[in-house]
Amino acid sequence: MKLVARGLSNEEIGAKLFLAKDTVKTHVGHVLTKLSLRDRAQIIVMAYETGLVQPGRE
């Protein structure tokens, strides 16, 4: 969720975590489903609203 909120693509997340792009896509889909979110934009909003990520920090 943090990496999605930082704007990384599935491919970039996969490279960073040593996972296949399709595996990342599956995990992102699970996050969307479990949190009842529509899209990656909502993941970003939730991550900032909950303090999981903060502007300007890694």
DRENDO-1510 file (C-alpha; in Angstrom, 1 decimal, always signed):
<recs>
REC; n; res; u; v; w
REC; 1; MET; +0.0; +0.0; +0.0 .
REC; 2; LYS; +2.9; +2.4; +0.8 .
REC; 3; LEU; +4.5; +1.8; -2.6 .
REC; 4; VAL; +1.2; +2.3; -4.4 .
REC; 5; ALA; +0.7; +5.5; -2.4 .
REC; 6; ARG; +4.2; +6.7; -3.5 .
REC; 7; GLY; +3.1; +6.4; -7.1 .
REC; 8; LEU; +5.0; +3.3; -8.1 .
REC; 9; SER; +3.6; +1.1; -10.9 .
REC; 10; ASN; +3.0; -2.6; -10.5 .
REC; 11; GLU; +6.2; -3.2; -12.5 .
REC; 12; GLU; +8.3; -0.9; -10.3 .
REC; 13; ILE; +6.8; -2.4; -7.1 .
REC; 14; GLY; +7.7; -5.9; -8.4 .
REC; 15; ALA; +11.2; -4.9; -9.1 .
REC; 16; LYS; +11.6; -3.4; -5.7 .
REC; 17; LEU; +10.2; -6.4; -3.9 .
REC; 18; PHE; +11.5; -9.1; -6.2 .
REC; 19; LEU; +8.0; -10.1; -7.3 .
REC; 20; ALA; +6.4; -10.7; -10.7 .
REC; 21; LYS; +4.2; -7.8; -12.0 .
REC; 22; ASP; +1.2; -10.1; -12.0 .
REC; 23; THR; +1.8; -11.0; -8.4 .
REC; 24; VAL; +1.8; -7.4; -7.4 .
REC; 25; LYS; -1.4; -6.8; -9.4 .
REC; 26; THR; -3.0; -9.6; -7.5 .
REC; 27; HIS; -2.0; -8.2; -4.1 .
REC; 28; VAL; -3.1; -4.7; -5.1 .
REC; 29; GLY; -6.5; -6.2; -6.1 .
REC; 30; HIS; -6.7; -7.9; -2.7 .
REC; 31; VAL; -6.0; -4.6; -1.0 .
REC; 32; LEU; -8.8; -2.9; -3.0 .
REC; 33; THR; -11.3; -5.7; -2.2 .
REC; 34; LYS; -10.5; -6.0; +1.5 .
REC; 35; LEU; -10.6; -2.2; +2.1 .
REC; 36; SER; -13.7; -1.7; -0.2 .
REC; 37; LEU; -11.8; +0.7; -2.4 .
REC; 38; ARG; -12.5; +1.4; -6.1 .
REC; 39; ASP; -9.0; +2.1; -7.5 .
REC; 40; ARG; -5.4; +3.0; -6.8 .
REC; 41; ALA; -6.4; +6.6; -6.2 .
REC; 42; GLN; -8.4; +5.6; -3.3 .
REC; 43; ILE; -5.5; +3.6; -1.9 .
REC; 44; ILE; -3.4; +6.7; -2.1 .
REC; 45; VAL; -6.1; +8.8; -0.3 .
REC; 46; MET; -6.5; +6.2; +2.5 .
REC; 47; ALA; -2.8; +5.9; +3.0 .
REC; 48; TYR; -2.4; +9.6; +3.5 .
REC; 49; GLU; -5.6; +10.0; +5.6 .
REC; 50; THR; -4.5; +7.2; +8.0 .
REC; 51; GLY; -0.9; +8.4; +8.3 .
REC; 52; LEU; +0.6; +5.4; +6.6 .
REC; 53; VAL; +2.5; +7.7; +4.4 .
REC; 54; GLN; +3.3; +11.4; +4.8 .
REC; 55; PRO; +4.2; +14.0; +2.2 .
REC; 56; GLY; +7.9; +14.2; +1.5 .
REC; 57; ARG; +8.8; +11.0; +3.4 .
REC; 58; GLU; +9.8; +7.6; +2.1 .
</recs>
